Amino acid sequence: MSLFHEYKSSLKKIEVEELFDLYFYRPLAFLLVKAVYSTNITPNQLTVISMIFGVLGGICYSFGTHKAFMFGAVLYLLYNVVDCSDGQLARLKKNGTTIGRILDGVADYVVSVALYFGIGFGYANNSSKPFLIWLLTAAAGISNAIQSGLLDYYRTRYLDYVLNRVSILDDGLKVFEDEFERLKKIKGRYFDKVIIWIYLQYSAIQQKVTNPKPEQEKIKAHINAEEYSKKNRLLIRLWTLLGPTTQWTFLIITSFLNRIDIYLLGIFVVGNILAIIIYFFQSKSDKALKLKS
C-alpha cells in the first residue's frame, strides 16, 4: 500500500472532514501515527496526551497576556494534531475500542471547558468590564458546544446513511448500554463506567434535540445511500465550517493577533448566524427526503 493510500485509509469519508483537518492537521497527525505505529502506544494514550496539551493551553490563557495567548495557541495546535492522530491510529491498526470513542469526545469537551474558563479568567482580569467579558465568553462557549453538537449529529447521520451502517444515534447505542450494564456487574473499572455513563447522557440529550429515531425514519422514507449523499454532500461540507478544528484555528490566529475578543464575537455572532442558515437549508433537504431535522 502506497503512503498516500495508507493516509486515505486513516481518514473518514473526505466530505465529512474539516478542510483544516484534511489539508493541515491530519497530514501532520499521520506523520505522528507513522512514528508511533510500531510502538505500544495506543489511541487512548494519544487521546490523553492531546487532552493534557489542551488543558495546559487553557491554563496559559488564564494569564491574560499576549505572550501567554501565543503559548496557548501553540499548545492548541499540538492538541489538534495529536487529537487527529488517535482516530487515525485506531483506523490503521483496527484497534479502536468502545471506551476510546467515548474518551475522545469527553476529552474534546474537557479541553473546550478549559479554554473558555481560561479566557474568562485571563481576559476578564485585564478588562475594565469583566462582567461583559464573562458574559461574552459564556455565550461563545455555549455557542461552540451547540455548533459542535450539530456538526456531530449531522456528520454521524450522514455516515450512517451513506455507509448504510447501524445508526450510532439509535440502535448503535445499545452496544454502549450493554457494555455499561456489563461493567456495572464488575468491581472497579470506575473510569470506564463514568465515561460510558457520560456518553449515554449526552446521546440522550442529542436525540431529544435532534431526531429521536433516525433509523426508523430511514426505513420509512426508503432512502438509498446515493440519493441521500447527493442531497446532503454540500450541506455536510457547510456543517464542517462550524467544526472544532475550524474554531481552534480561528482561535490560534486571533491569539497571535492578541484579539481574543474577535474570536469570541466570531463564535457567538458569525457562528450562530451560519448555523441558522445551514439549518434552514438542511431542514428543506430533510423535508424533501421526509426526514426529521
Secondary structure as UniProt FT lines:
FT   HELIX           3..9
FT   HELIX           14..16
FT   HELIX           19..20
FT   HELIX           21..25
FT   HELIX           26..36
FT   TURN            37..38
FT   HELIX           43..61
FT   TURN            62..63
FT   HELIX           66..93
FT   HELIX           98..125
FT   HELIX           130..162
FT   TURN            163..164
FT   TURN            168..172
FT   HELIX           173..184
FT   HELIX           190..209
FT   HELIX           214..221
FT   HELIX           225..239
FT   HELIX           240..242
FT   HELIX           244..256
FT   TURN            257..258
FT   HELIX           260..265
FT   HELIX           266..270
FT   HELIX           271..288
FT   TURN            289..290
//
